[in-house]
């Protein structure tokens, strides 16, 4: 007989039948935990890669901001108001872009810490089993 959710009613099974199924249940649990660990590692690696990419993009933009600052100094010394003003605007725009890219990278790295580690899940399972005994 099955329940509405599709689970088998095990109340009539003998003790030996239930004990005999323990190795299969443990095997299924171990496989599920390994699959969960693989999924966690995959998501963590993806977020770490994206975070590193955004950080690299921020450093790339910041690297090219240095010549803009040099342009600002050269143009400012030449006393041409529109030239140095435009160079200053470009410089601060590049800094703003670098800040946004760095912020995106930090947000991606923070996602790594928000997920539950599979080792923590296994420790919680072991604790629950010990509390039941």
WOTA-V443464 format. One record per backbone hydrogen bond with DSSP energy under -1.0 kcal/mol. CO is the residue of the C=O (numbers start at 1). NH is the residue of the N-H. E is the energy in kcal/mol with one decimal. If there is no record, write none. Layout:
CO	NH	E
CO	NH	E
//
This chain:
1	9	-2.7
3	6	-2.1
7	3	-3.2
10	13	-1.0
14	18	-2.1
15	19	-2.8
16	20	-2.2
19	22	-1.2
21	25	-2.2
22	26	-2.7
23	27	-2.5
24	28	-2.6
25	29	-2.2
26	30	-2.7
27	31	-2.6
28	32	-2.4
29	33	-2.4
30	34	-2.5
31	35	-2.5
32	36	-2.2
33	37	-2.2
34	38	-2.4
35	39	-2.3
36	40	-2.4
37	41	-2.6
38	42	-2.4
39	43	-2.4
40	44	-2.6
41	45	-2.6
42	46	-2.2
43	47	-2.6
44	48	-2.4
45	49	-2.4
46	50	-2.6
47	51	-2.6
48	52	-2.3
49	53	-2.2
50	54	-2.6
51	55	-2.2
52	56	-2.6
53	57	-2.6
54	58	-2.4
55	59	-2.4
56	60	-2.5
57	61	-2.4
58	62	-2.5
59	63	-2.5
60	64	-1.8
65	69	-2.1
66	70	-2.1
67	71	-2.6
68	72	-2.3
69	73	-2.3
70	74	-2.6
71	75	-2.8
72	76	-2.6
73	77	-2.2
74	78	-1.3
75	80	-1.2
76	79	-1.1
80	84	-1.9
81	85	-2.2
82	86	-2.0
83	87	-2.2
84	88	-2.6
85	89	-2.2
86	90	-2.3
87	91	-2.4
88	92	-2.4
89	93	-2.1
90	94	-2.4
91	95	-2.1
92	96	-2.2
93	97	-2.3
94	98	-2.4
95	99	-2.3
96	100	-2.3
97	101	-2.5
98	102	-2.4
99	103	-2.3
100	104	-2.3
101	105	-1.9
102	106	-2.4
103	107	-2.4
104	108	-1.8
105	109	-2.2
106	110	-2.1
107	111	-1.0
117	121	-1.6
118	122	-2.3
119	123	-2.3
120	124	-2.2
121	125	-2.1
122	126	-2.6
123	127	-2.2
124	128	-2.2
125	129	-2.3
126	130	-2.4
127	131	-2.2
128	132	-1.7
129	133	-1.4
//
